[in-house]
Amino acid sequence: MSESTELLLQTAHRIFTDLSTVEQVNRLEQGEWAQVLWDALEQNGLANALLPMACGGSDLDLGDGVALLKVAGYHAAPVPLAEHWLAGLALVDAGQSLPGGALTIAPPDAASGPLPGTHKRVPWGRSLPVVALGGVDGQRRLRLYPRALVIKQGANLAGEPSDELNLAGSEFSLDVTSSIDAMPWLARGALMRSAQMAGALQRCLALASAYVLERKQFGRPLAAFQAIQQELALLAAEVAAVDAAVDAAADAAQYGHSVGDALFDIAVAKARASMAVESATRIAHQVHGAMGFTYEHRLHHYTKRLWSWRDDFGTEVYWNTLLGRKALEVGGEGLWPFITRLGSTANA
Amino acid sequence: MTERLLFPHERLPAVAETLRHQVRAFLREELAAGHFLPASDSWMNASPEFSRKLGRAGWLGMTWPRKYGGAERSSLERYVLTEELLSAGAPVGAHWISDRQTGPMLLRYGTEEQRLRFMPGIARGECFFAIGMSEPDAGSDLAAVRTRADRVDGGWRLNGRKIWSSFAHDAHCMIVLCRTSPKEDDRHAGLSQLLVELDSPGIQMRPILNLTGHHHFNEVVFDDVLVPDARVIGDIGGGWKQVVSELAYERSGPERFLSYYPVLASLLGPLAAQIGESDGPLTTAVGALVTQLATLRQMSLSVAGRLQLGASLEIEAAVVKDLGTRFERLLPEQARLIAAAAGMPLHEGEFGRLLAEAVLRAPSSTLRGGTNEILRGAIARGLGLR
C-alpha cells in the first residue's frame, strides 16, 4: 500500500469517526440523508476515490478501494459509497462523465435479462440518481435516471433506505450502449459489499473484545472466563477468514485486469463473508448479553448491516452454487488445479 | 481501527508455479506406476521409498543451504510442493517431521557439526526424525514433562518416557524435550532438547495402536540412555523457547486443512454422474466446501509468505490451525451427507475407501500439534483478553 493510500485511509478513518456517529447512523434509520458526511467525503477526495482523475477521482486501484470500503464498513458509514462507485465506474466504462453528487444503482440481476420496468431494493433510490443496466430491445443499455419514480419506500434490516422504483415510468437523462455485462457488474458489487462486511466484522470483534474486558460478573471481567475466550477466538477466526478472502479477491481482480478474471475469487470472498455472518453475529451478541440487544448500544449498527449485506449482490448460496457447479464441471482431477489458480494471475 | 490479525494476500512467484508442474508430472508418473494409492491423511502414511524419491528430486530440505544438502529454494516453493503432495494423498509421513521441523530447528539452534551430520541425510530421505515432546502426564501442558537428563561426565543421562511418537519405530533419531534442572517457580525454565539416536542402548519402544488398530504411535522409554554433550540442541535450559518456535512451523501449513481433500476430489465424479445437470442444494454444499478450502489456503499462504520474512506469527498460525482443522472435521461429514442425499453408495469405490479412512482418522485432526481449545486460548491472549 502506497503512502498516499495510507494517508487516504487515515483521512477516511478520521472523517467517519467524526461524522459517522451513533446519532448520525441512527438518523439514517429515520431516512435522513447524511449530506454533511457526503460533502466531507467529496471535499477530501474520498467520494470519487476509485474513479479516474478526470472525473474528480483519485484513480485508486481496486485493492485500495477495497481497503477504504473496509474502513467505511468498520464505521457503519451511512452513505452509499459502494453504490456510488459502482454507478460511477459503469458510467466511466461507457465513456460518460459523472453528473456530480452521489449516485446509486439498480441492483444488477445476474441474468442478462431485459431492463425491468420496476426495481426492488434500490439503495437510497428515493434520493439519488439511479444508474441501471439491462437489455433494451436486445441491446445492453446503461441508463441514468436523475429522479426515479418511487413506488414504495422501504428499508433493509439495518434501516438503510431500500426502495421500489418504477423505472419504466421514469425519465432518463442518459441512454447509451453498455460495455459491461451483468455478471462482472454483479461481481464488482459483491467484492465491494464483501469489503464493507469485512470492516463491519472487524468492528464486531473490536466491540466484543472491549465489552468483555470492561464488563464484570462474579467479580471478574467476562474476558477472564475461558468460555468467553473460546467464543471470541472463534469470532476472530471468522473475521480473519473474511478479511483474507476479500484481500485475495481484490488482489486477483486488480492484477487480472478485469473483475471478470477474478469471478471465482470474488465468489469465494462474498460466499465466505456471507457464511461468516451467522456465527460472527451470534457470538458478538451473545458476549454482549442483553446490553447488545438494546438500541442504545452500537453493536446493532454492525450486526444489522451484516444481516442485510449478506443478501446483497448474491447470497452465499448463489456464489457457492456457482463454485459448486464449477467444481462438478472440472471434476476430481480438475478441482485442485482450479483451487490453486485462485488468487493467482490467471484463473479464467 | 483496532489491532487486528492480518492475512495479506500472498502472490506465488512464477518459479513456484513451475515447480508445481514438475511435482504434478512426478505424481502422475508415480500414480500411473502404482507406487502409491491416494489416501486420506496421507502425511500419516510413511513410505521411506517415496521419501527417498523426493530426496533424489531435491525436494526434501529444499529451503536449506546447499552445504547441508538443501537446494536454497524459497519457503513458498516448499509450500507448493507440500500442498501438491497432500492434495494428491501421497505418503509423505516418513520424512514429514524431519523436513518440516527438525531441519529448520537444527538450522536455528544446532551446531555446525550437528547440521553437517544430520541434515544431508534428511534431505536425501535417508534419515528420519520423530518428535519427543508429549508424555503420559504432559500433553497440552507440555511444560509438565518429567523425562529427566542428569549431568554425567561428557554428557547427559536420560530417563523417562515419551508417547504419541509417530513413526518412531521407523525413525533414526528423536529430539527429546526433557528437564535438565529441577522445576522452579518458572516452570518453563530448566527444559532442554537432546538429540537422541534411537539405536542407543537403554531405549525401549512399544507400539500404541490407534483406534483403527494401526501401529503409528509409540511409547519410547529411556532407561539411563547416555547422550553426549555434542547432541544437546541449542542451550541447556533453553528448551521451552526452542519448542515454541518449533511449533510455529507446525501450525499453519497445508496439512492443517488438506488432510481429507482426497475425499472431496473423489466425491465429484460419482456425484456429477448421479445428479447430472440438476442443480440444487448439493451443488451449493460442494461450493461451500470449495469456498472454505480456498479461503484457508489463502490464509495459510499468507502466513508462509510472512514467516519467510522472519515475522513472528504465533497467533496467526493458531488461527489457521483452529479454522483449518475444524474444516478437516467438517469435510468428511459434509461429503458423506452430500453423497447420501444424492443416492450415491457410501461404502464403495474410491470415495467409499477415502471417506472411511477420513472418518476414522478425523478425530486426531483437532488434537495433534496442540488441541483447538489450547489454540483458542492462545488466540484469546493475542486479542489481549488474557
Interface residues (C-beta under 8 A of the other chain):
Chain A: H13 V71 Y74 Q202 L205 A206 S209 V212 L213 A223 A224 Q226 I228 Q229 Q230 L232 A233 L234 A236 A237 V239 A240 A241 D243 A244 A245 D247 A248 A250 D251 A252 Y255 A267 V268 A271 R272 M275 E316 V317 W319 N320 T321 L322 L323 G324 R325 K326 A327 L328 G331 G332 E333 L335 W336 I339 T340 L342 G343 S344 T345
Chain B: M1 T2 R4 L5 L6 F7 P8 H9 R11 L12 E17 R20 E83 S87 A88 Y261 L264 A265 S266 L267 L268 G269 L271 A272 I275 D279 L282 T283 T284 A285 V286 G287 A288 V290 T291 Q292 L293 A294 T295 L296 R297 Q298 M299 L301 S302 E316 V319 D322 L323 E373 L375 R376 G377 I379 A380 G382 L383 G384 L385 R386
